[in-house]
Amino acid sequence: MELTYLILLNLAIIYVPIYIWVWRSPKAKKYGLVKYGPTVMIKTKYGTKLMERWSKNRKFWRFFGILSIGTSLFLMAFIVFIIAVGVTNLSKSLASPGVGIEYALAIPGLNPLLPFWYAILGLIVAMVVHELGHGFQTRANDMKVDSTGVLYGVVPLGAFVEPNEEDIKKSTRRVKLDMYSAGVTMNIVTAAVAFFLFAVLMLGSASSGYGDSTGVYGITKDSPALAAGIPSGAIIISVNGEEYSYQNDYTVTYSWEPGDPVKVVYLTQDGESEAEMRWGLFIERISPNTPADKILEEKTFILSIEIEGVKTPIYGYSEFMSFMRTTSPGDEAVLVCMTADGTEFNKSLTLGNNGGIGYFGIVTSTSGMNFITPNIMLEKGRNPIYGTTSLPGVATSALAYVAGPFNGFSPLPENVHWWYDVPMEGIFWILISVLYWIFWLNIMLGVTNAIPAYPFDGGFIFQGSLSSLLQRLGFKNAEKRDELTTRITSYLSMIMIFLLVLTITAVVL
């Protein structure tokens, strides 16, 4: 059994007797333990005095309420769009290998994305500021806070602030919207502050003596580079005695040919080293139901591509991407390929359509190496929209930046830190990591809570916003309007939760 499943099973076994005791024992309430559906609420009074003190400026919190509602509705539309994209790509997700259930669990120590101590700190900050947002708005609108605490069910599921139920019933729709949306916006504000500190102030002071050199930020398993012993984080100095520059020019040529065995000189923190390997465009993976499916082979090289009688040698990934931008959907391509042992063979295929340019449907690298320059790496770490020139590009780049941990970026991979000159090096990178994970986990918690479904904040925000819209459209009967909006939100909740679970399941399993 996988370690993740084993740990979860043990946690579940431990949780069952705790839950039964809380359910049946009258002593549980004395310790602040209350059954809440399949979970246990651990109730306290922590933070209530802080909420009382910081909620006195009513004008500020009214403004913050307006900002919060707008922010939450924007994030709600964004997460619905993401889920819709996930559903439309469901067949591709199901056909691809799953990343594992551990990636769906925001549990430091189980989720490989989350470094234990940084993630623990980031989660605490994210949950605390989220619930403080609810608490501040609750007190700013003269409602009592009965308790604060943690929701526990096999694993900690989150923190909570519990407003007085009678006060909520008496409050206006605007007050409820202010309260429910405050947590989401507090997360986004906290993320923005953390981003400013690590990206603008700290990374803004970093520089690299390797500037525009070719850096290796990732190595693919079962690749020539891995077999040759080239480590992730290396700086490529030369290939067969010639300087190799990371570039996007497919017309570049060298004295050696794609697929040739070459001598690579590279630099690490420990000094200069050499390796021998076969150099070329390496096919790591072929996507199902694409032009390359069942025609090309994984773990082989593409040496050249011929279209309309013009044959172009392909030295690596950047040259390949540059060349593909000159192609069109429907082009007939003749490829010269090579196996790992040096056997050449030809393949022909018709290019597919990828936004108006041709595509194969393959994931490639340069002999298993992912290249970047230290300067570009630094710019990408401190600028989420680096290199974008259009509005759709801004959205795509920002989303890719937040998805950085899936590719080892937080915001820069640890193995490339030596590329940069920074003040107080040890402390610098620790602070960067702390701030980055505070940023990332606040973004995740804020966006997740904007889902228009119960029990997320977004469900209550959607219901209140829908009620306001119906009233403006002439639906004056408050009782019937509330009944209708509750029913619609309940149906939407079931649909959204189903689609979310379906999408996550397709990705992780």
C-alpha positions as CSV (number, residue, x, y, z in Angstrom):
1,M,0.0,0.0,0.0
2,E,1.3,3.5,-0.8
3,L,2.6,5.5,2.1
4,T,-0.1,8.2,1.6
5,Y,-3.0,5.8,1.8
6,L,-1.4,4.1,4.8
7,I,-1.0,7.4,6.7
8,L,-4.6,8.4,5.9
9,L,-5.9,5.0,7.0
10,N,-4.1,5.3,10.3
11,L,-5.4,8.8,10.8
12,A,-9.0,7.6,10.1
13,I,-8.6,4.8,12.6
14,I,-7.5,7.3,15.2
15,Y,-10.2,9.8,14.3
16,V,-13.2,7.3,14.6
17,P,-13.0,6.9,18.5
18,I,-12.4,10.6,18.9
19,Y,-15.5,11.4,16.9
20,I,-17.6,8.8,18.8
21,W,-16.4,10.2,22.1
22,V,-17.3,13.8,21.1
23,W,-20.7,12.6,19.8
24,R,-21.7,10.7,22.9
25,S,-19.8,12.2,25.9
26,P,-21.4,15.2,27.7
27,K,-17.9,16.2,28.8
28,A,-16.8,17.0,25.2
29,K,-18.6,20.4,25.2
30,K,-16.7,21.4,28.4
31,Y,-13.5,21.1,26.3
32,G,-15.0,23.0,23.4
33,L,-15.5,19.9,21.2
34,V,-18.7,19.7,19.2
35,K,-19.8,17.2,16.5
36,Y,-20.4,19.0,13.2
37,G,-21.6,16.6,10.5
38,P,-18.8,14.1,10.0
39,T,-16.2,16.5,11.6
40,V,-15.4,17.8,15.0
41,M,-15.4,21.5,15.8
42,I,-12.8,22.6,18.4
43,K,-14.2,25.8,19.8
44,T,-12.2,28.5,21.5
45,K,-12.3,32.3,22.2
46,Y,-8.9,33.0,20.7
47,G,-8.8,36.1,18.6
48,T,-12.1,37.6,19.8
49,K,-10.4,40.5,21.6
50,L,-8.3,41.3,18.5
51,M,-11.5,41.3,16.4
52,E,-13.1,43.7,18.9
53,R,-10.2,46.1,18.8
54,W,-9.6,46.2,15.1
55,S,-13.2,46.4,13.9
56,K,-14.0,49.8,15.4
57,N,-13.4,51.9,12.2
58,R,-16.8,51.3,10.6
59,K,-16.1,53.4,7.5
60,F,-13.0,51.4,6.6
61,W,-14.8,48.1,7.0
62,R,-17.7,49.3,4.8
63,F,-15.2,50.2,2.1
64,F,-13.5,46.8,2.6
65,G,-16.9,45.1,2.3
66,I,-17.5,46.7,-1.2
67,L,-13.9,45.7,-2.2
68,S,-14.5,42.2,-0.9
69,I,-17.7,41.5,-2.7
70,G,-16.2,42.7,-6.0
71,T,-13.0,40.6,-5.4
72,S,-15.0,37.5,-4.5
73,L,-17.3,37.7,-7.5
74,F,-14.3,38.1,-9.8
75,L,-12.6,35.0,-8.3
76,M,-15.9,33.2,-8.5
77,A,-16.1,33.7,-12.2
78,F,-12.4,32.7,-12.5
79,I,-12.8,29.4,-10.6
80,V,-15.9,28.5,-12.6
81,F,-13.9,29.1,-15.8
82,I,-11.1,26.9,-14.5
83,I,-13.5,24.1,-13.6
84,A,-15.2,24.4,-17.0
85,V,-11.8,24.2,-18.8
86,G,-11.0,21.1,-16.6
87,V,-14.3,19.4,-17.6
88,T,-13.8,20.1,-21.3
89,N,-10.3,18.5,-21.1
90,L,-11.5,15.6,-19.0
91,S,-10.8,13.0,-21.7
92,K,-7.2,14.1,-22.0
93,S,-6.8,14.1,-18.2
94,L,-8.3,10.6,-18.0
95,A,-5.9,9.4,-20.7
96,S,-2.9,10.8,-19.0
97,P,-1.1,9.3,-16.0
98,G,-2.5,10.6,-12.7
99,V,-0.2,12.6,-10.4
100,G,-1.4,10.8,-7.3
101,I,-4.0,11.4,-4.6
102,E,-1.4,13.0,-2.3
103,Y,-1.4,16.1,-4.6
104,A,-5.1,16.7,-3.9
105,L,-4.5,16.8,-0.2
106,A,-3.2,20.1,1.2
107,I,-1.4,18.3,4.0
108,P,2.3,19.2,4.5
109,G,4.4,16.0,4.7
110,L,1.9,14.1,2.4
111,N,1.6,16.4,-0.5
112,P,5.0,16.4,-2.4
113,L,4.4,20.0,-3.5
114,L,4.3,21.3,0.1
115,P,7.6,21.6,2.0
116,F,6.7,20.7,5.5
117,W,7.6,23.6,7.7
118,Y,7.0,26.3,5.1
119,A,3.6,24.9,4.3
120,I,2.6,24.6,8.0
121,L,3.4,28.3,8.5
122,G,1.7,29.3,5.3
123,L,-1.4,27.3,6.1
124,I,-1.6,28.8,9.6
125,V,-1.3,32.3,8.2
126,A,-3.8,31.7,5.5
127,M,-6.4,30.2,7.8
128,V,-5.9,32.8,10.5
129,V,-6.2,35.8,8.2
130,H,-9.2,34.3,6.4
131,E,-11.1,33.8,9.7
132,L,-10.0,37.2,11.1
133,G,-11.6,38.7,8.0
134,H,-14.9,37.2,8.8
135,G,-14.5,38.2,12.5
136,F,-13.6,41.8,11.7
137,Q,-16.7,42.3,9.5
138,T,-18.9,40.5,12.1
139,R,-17.9,42.9,14.8
140,A,-17.8,45.9,12.5
141,N,-21.5,45.2,11.8
142,D,-22.4,44.8,15.6
143,M,-22.8,41.0,15.5
144,K,-21.3,38.9,18.3
145,V,-18.6,36.3,17.7
146,D,-19.6,33.2,19.8
147,S,-16.4,31.3,19.2
148,T,-13.4,30.7,17.0
149,G,-11.5,27.4,16.4
150,V,-10.5,24.6,14.1
151,L,-12.5,22.1,12.1
152,Y,-11.1,18.6,12.3
153,G,-12.0,15.5,10.4
154,V,-9.2,12.8,10.0
155,V,-6.9,15.8,9.1
156,P,-7.3,19.5,10.0
157,L,-9.8,20.9,7.5
158,G,-9.6,24.6,8.4
159,A,-10.3,27.3,10.9
160,F,-13.6,29.0,11.6
161,V,-15.2,32.1,13.2
162,E,-18.7,31.4,14.5
163,P,-21.0,34.5,14.5
164,N,-24.0,34.6,16.7
165,E,-26.8,32.8,14.9
166,E,-29.6,35.2,16.0
167,D,-27.5,38.2,15.0
168,I,-27.0,36.7,11.5
169,K,-30.7,36.2,11.1
170,K,-31.4,39.8,12.0
171,S,-28.7,41.2,9.7
172,T,-29.2,42.7,6.2
173,R,-28.2,41.0,3.0
174,R,-25.4,43.6,2.6
175,V,-23.9,42.8,6.0
176,K,-24.0,39.0,5.2
177,L,-22.2,39.6,1.9
178,D,-19.6,41.8,3.6
179,M,-19.0,39.1,6.2
180,Y,-18.8,36.1,3.8
181,S,-16.6,37.8,1.3
182,A,-14.2,39.3,3.8
183,G,-12.2,36.0,4.3
184,V,-11.5,35.6,0.6
185,T,-10.3,39.2,0.2
186,M,-8.1,39.0,3.4
187,N,-6.4,36.0,1.7
188,I,-5.8,37.9,-1.5
189,V,-4.5,41.0,0.3
190,T,-2.2,38.9,2.4
191,A,-0.9,37.1,-0.8
192,A,-0.4,40.5,-2.5
193,V,1.7,41.8,0.5
194,A,3.8,38.6,0.6
195,F,4.3,38.8,-3.2
196,F,5.5,42.4,-3.0
197,L,8.0,41.5,-0.3
198,F,9.6,38.5,-2.0
199,A,9.2,39.4,-5.7
200,V,9.6,43.2,-5.7
201,L,11.8,43.9,-2.7
202,M,13.9,40.8,-2.3
203,L,14.3,39.3,-5.8
204,G,14.6,42.8,-7.0
205,S,18.0,43.0,-5.2
206,A,19.3,39.7,-6.7
207,S,21.6,39.5,-9.7
208,S,23.6,36.8,-11.5
209,G,27.1,36.7,-12.8
210,Y,26.0,34.0,-15.3
211,G,23.4,36.3,-16.8
212,D,22.6,35.0,-20.3
213,S,24.4,31.6,-19.9
214,T,22.5,28.4,-20.6
215,G,21.2,27.0,-17.3
216,V,19.6,23.6,-16.7
217,Y,16.6,23.9,-14.4
218,G,15.2,20.4,-14.8
219,I,16.3,16.9,-15.9
220,T,13.9,14.3,-17.2
221,K,14.0,10.7,-15.9
222,D,15.2,8.0,-18.4
223,S,16.9,10.7,-20.5
224,P,20.4,10.9,-22.0
225,A,21.3,13.9,-19.7
226,L,20.4,11.9,-16.6
227,A,22.3,8.9,-17.8
228,A,25.3,11.2,-18.4
229,G,25.2,12.5,-14.9
230,I,24.4,16.2,-15.7
231,P,22.6,17.6,-12.7
232,S,19.7,20.0,-12.5
233,G,21.1,23.4,-11.8
234,A,24.2,23.1,-14.0
235,I,25.4,25.9,-16.3
236,I,26.3,24.6,-19.8
237,I,29.6,26.1,-20.9
238,S,30.3,24.3,-24.2
239,V,29.1,21.4,-26.5
240,N,31.9,19.8,-28.5
241,G,34.1,22.8,-27.8
242,E,31.6,25.3,-29.1
243,E,29.7,27.8,-26.9
244,Y,26.0,26.8,-26.6
245,S,23.5,29.6,-26.1
246,Y,19.9,29.2,-25.1
247,Q,18.0,30.7,-28.0
248,N,14.9,30.6,-30.1
249,D,16.5,30.6,-33.6
250,Y,15.8,27.4,-35.6
251,T,18.3,28.5,-38.3
252,V,21.3,28.1,-35.9
253,T,23.8,25.5,-36.9
254,Y,26.9,23.9,-35.3
255,S,29.9,21.9,-36.5
256,W,28.2,18.7,-35.1
257,E,24.8,17.4,-36.2
258,P,21.6,16.7,-34.1
259,G,21.8,13.3,-32.6
260,D,25.6,13.1,-32.5
261,P,27.4,12.0,-29.4
262,V,29.0,15.1,-28.0
263,K,31.2,16.2,-25.1
264,V,29.4,18.6,-22.7
265,V,31.4,20.9,-20.4
266,Y,29.2,22.2,-17.5
267,L,29.6,24.2,-14.3
268,T,28.1,23.4,-10.9
269,Q,28.8,24.9,-7.4
270,D,31.5,22.3,-7.1
271,G,33.3,23.4,-10.2
272,E,33.7,22.4,-13.9
273,S,32.8,18.9,-15.1
274,E,32.5,17.0,-18.4
275,A,30.0,14.5,-19.7
276,E,29.4,12.6,-23.0
277,M,25.9,12.1,-24.3
278,R,23.8,12.1,-27.4
279,W,22.4,15.7,-28.1
280,G,19.1,16.4,-29.8
281,L,15.4,17.0,-29.5
282,F,14.3,14.2,-27.1
283,I,10.6,13.0,-27.2
284,E,9.6,12.6,-23.5
285,R,5.9,11.9,-24.0
286,I,3.3,11.6,-26.7
287,S,-0.2,12.9,-26.0
288,P,-3.0,10.5,-26.9
289,N,-5.2,11.3,-29.9
290,T,-2.8,13.7,-31.5
291,P,-1.0,13.7,-34.8
292,A,2.1,12.0,-33.3
293,D,0.1,9.3,-31.5
294,K,0.9,5.8,-32.8
295,I,3.4,7.3,-35.3
296,L,6.3,8.7,-33.3
297,E,8.0,6.9,-30.4
298,E,8.8,8.1,-26.9
299,K,12.4,8.2,-25.7
300,T,13.7,8.8,-29.3
301,F,15.1,11.9,-31.0
302,I,13.9,14.0,-33.9
303,L,16.9,15.0,-35.9
304,S,15.2,17.0,-38.7
305,I,11.8,18.1,-40.1
306,E,11.1,18.4,-43.8
307,I,8.1,20.4,-45.0
308,E,7.5,21.2,-48.7
309,G,10.9,20.0,-49.6
310,V,12.8,22.2,-47.1
311,K,14.7,20.1,-44.5
312,T,15.5,21.8,-41.2
313,P,17.9,20.3,-38.6
314,I,16.5,20.5,-35.1
315,Y,19.2,20.8,-32.4
316,G,16.9,21.1,-29.3
317,Y,13.7,22.3,-27.7
318,S,14.1,26.0,-28.2
319,E,15.0,25.6,-31.9
320,F,12.1,23.2,-32.3
321,M,9.6,25.6,-30.8
322,S,11.0,28.4,-33.0
323,F,10.6,26.2,-36.1
324,M,7.0,25.2,-35.2
325,R,5.9,28.8,-35.2
326,T,6.6,28.9,-38.9
327,T,4.4,25.9,-39.7
328,S,0.6,25.7,-40.5
329,P,-2.1,23.1,-39.6
330,G,-2.3,20.5,-42.3
331,D,1.4,20.7,-43.3
332,E,2.8,17.3,-44.3
333,A,6.0,16.7,-42.4
334,V,8.7,14.1,-43.0
335,L,10.8,13.5,-39.9
336,V,14.2,11.9,-39.5
337,C,14.3,10.2,-36.1
338,M,16.8,8.3,-34.1
339,T,16.7,5.7,-31.3
340,A,18.8,5.9,-28.2
341,D,21.3,3.5,-29.7
342,G,21.8,5.7,-32.8
343,T,19.5,3.9,-35.3
344,E,17.9,6.3,-37.7
345,F,14.3,6.0,-39.2
346,N,11.9,8.2,-41.1
347,K,8.3,9.0,-40.2
348,S,5.6,11.1,-41.9
349,L,2.6,12.8,-40.4
350,T,0.1,15.7,-40.9
351,L,0.4,18.6,-38.4
352,G,-2.6,19.4,-36.2
353,N,-4.0,22.8,-35.3
354,N,-2.7,24.7,-32.3
355,G,-4.1,28.2,-32.4
356,G,-3.4,28.6,-36.1
357,I,0.1,26.9,-36.1
358,G,1.0,23.3,-36.6
359,Y,1.6,20.9,-33.8
360,F,2.7,17.3,-33.2
361,G,1.3,16.5,-29.8
362,I,4.6,15.7,-28.1
363,V,6.4,16.8,-24.9
364,T,10.1,17.4,-25.7
365,S,13.3,18.6,-24.2
366,T,17.0,18.9,-25.3
367,S,18.3,15.5,-24.4
368,G,16.2,15.5,-21.3
369,M,17.3,19.0,-20.2
370,N,15.0,22.0,-19.6
371,F,17.0,25.2,-20.4
372,I,16.6,28.8,-19.3
373,T,19.0,31.7,-18.6
374,P,19.6,32.9,-15.1
375,N,18.4,36.4,-16.1
376,I,15.1,35.0,-17.5
377,M,14.7,32.7,-14.6
378,L,15.0,35.7,-12.2
379,E,12.5,37.8,-14.3
380,K,10.0,34.9,-14.3
381,G,10.3,34.6,-10.5
382,R,9.5,38.2,-9.8
383,N,7.1,39.0,-12.7
384,P,4.1,36.6,-13.2
385,I,3.3,38.1,-16.6
386,Y,6.9,38.2,-17.9
387,G,7.0,38.1,-21.7
388,T,3.3,38.4,-22.3
389,T,1.9,40.8,-24.9
390,S,-1.9,40.2,-24.9
391,L,-4.7,40.0,-22.4
392,P,-5.2,36.2,-22.8
393,G,-1.5,35.9,-22.4
394,V,-1.6,37.8,-19.1
395,A,-4.2,35.4,-17.7
396,T,-2.3,32.3,-18.9
397,S,1.0,33.5,-17.5
398,A,-0.5,34.5,-14.2
399,L,-2.1,31.0,-13.9
400,A,1.2,29.3,-14.9
401,Y,3.0,31.4,-12.2
402,V,0.6,30.1,-9.5
403,A,1.0,26.6,-10.8
404,G,4.8,27.0,-10.5
405,P,5.2,24.4,-7.6
406,F,4.1,21.6,-10.0
407,N,7.2,22.4,-12.0
408,G,9.6,22.9,-9.1
409,F,9.3,26.7,-8.9
410,S,8.8,28.3,-5.5
411,P,9.4,30.9,-6.9
412,L,12.9,29.7,-8.1
413,P,14.0,26.0,-7.9
414,E,16.3,25.4,-5.0
415,N,19.0,23.9,-7.2
416,V,19.5,27.2,-9.1
417,H,19.9,29.5,-6.0
418,W,23.7,29.3,-6.5
419,W,23.4,31.2,-9.8
420,Y,22.6,34.4,-7.9
421,D,24.4,37.0,-5.8
422,V,22.1,37.9,-2.9
423,P,22.6,39.6,0.5
424,M,22.8,37.3,3.6
425,E,22.4,34.3,1.3
426,G,21.2,31.7,3.9
427,I,18.6,33.9,5.5
428,F,17.6,35.4,2.1
429,W,16.4,32.2,0.6
430,I,14.7,31.1,3.8
431,L,12.7,34.3,3.9
432,I,11.9,34.0,0.2
433,S,10.5,30.5,0.8
434,V,8.5,31.6,3.8
435,L,6.9,34.5,1.9
436,Y,6.3,32.5,-1.2
437,W,4.4,29.8,0.5
438,I,2.4,32.4,2.5
439,F,1.6,33.9,-0.9
440,W,0.7,30.6,-2.6
441,L,-1.4,29.1,0.2
442,N,-3.4,32.3,0.6
443,I,-4.1,32.3,-3.1
444,M,-5.2,28.7,-2.9
445,L,-7.5,29.2,0.1
446,G,-8.9,32.5,-1.2
447,V,-9.8,31.0,-4.7
448,T,-11.1,27.8,-3.3
449,N,-13.5,29.6,-0.9
450,A,-14.8,31.6,-3.9
451,I,-16.3,28.5,-5.4
452,P,-20.1,29.2,-5.8
453,A,-21.2,26.2,-3.7
454,Y,-22.1,25.4,-0.1
455,P,-20.2,25.2,2.3
456,F,-17.7,27.5,0.7
457,D,-18.0,31.2,1.3
458,G,-18.7,31.5,-2.4
459,G,-22.0,29.6,-2.0
460,F,-23.4,32.2,0.4
461,I,-21.9,35.1,-1.7
462,F,-23.6,33.7,-4.8
463,Q,-26.9,33.3,-3.0
464,G,-26.8,36.9,-1.7
465,S,-25.8,38.4,-5.0
466,L,-28.5,36.4,-6.8
467,S,-31.1,37.7,-4.3
468,S,-29.9,41.3,-4.9
469,L,-30.2,40.8,-8.7
470,L,-33.7,39.3,-8.5
471,Q,-34.8,42.2,-6.3
472,R,-33.5,44.7,-8.8
473,L,-35.4,42.8,-11.5
474,G,-38.6,43.3,-9.7
475,F,-38.9,40.1,-7.5
476,K,-40.2,41.9,-4.4
477,N,-41.5,39.1,-2.3
478,A,-38.5,38.5,0.1
479,E,-39.7,35.2,1.5
480,K,-40.2,33.6,-1.9
481,R,-37.0,35.2,-3.2
482,D,-35.0,33.7,-0.4
483,E,-36.6,30.3,-1.0
484,L,-35.8,30.5,-4.7
485,T,-32.2,31.7,-4.3
486,T,-31.6,29.0,-1.7
487,R,-32.9,26.3,-4.0
488,I,-30.9,27.5,-7.0
489,T,-27.7,27.8,-4.9
490,S,-28.2,24.3,-3.5
491,Y,-28.6,22.8,-7.0
492,L,-25.6,24.8,-8.2
493,S,-23.6,23.6,-5.2
494,M,-24.3,19.9,-6.1
495,I,-23.2,20.5,-9.7
496,M,-20.1,22.5,-8.8
497,I,-18.9,20.0,-6.2
498,F,-19.5,17.1,-8.6
499,L,-17.6,18.8,-11.4
500,L,-14.8,19.8,-9.0
501,V,-14.4,16.2,-7.6
502,L,-14.6,14.8,-11.1
503,T,-11.9,17.1,-12.4
504,I,-9.6,16.5,-9.4
505,T,-10.1,12.7,-9.6
506,A,-9.2,12.7,-13.3
507,V,-6.0,14.6,-12.6
508,V,-4.8,12.8,-9.5
509,L,-5.8,9.1,-10.1
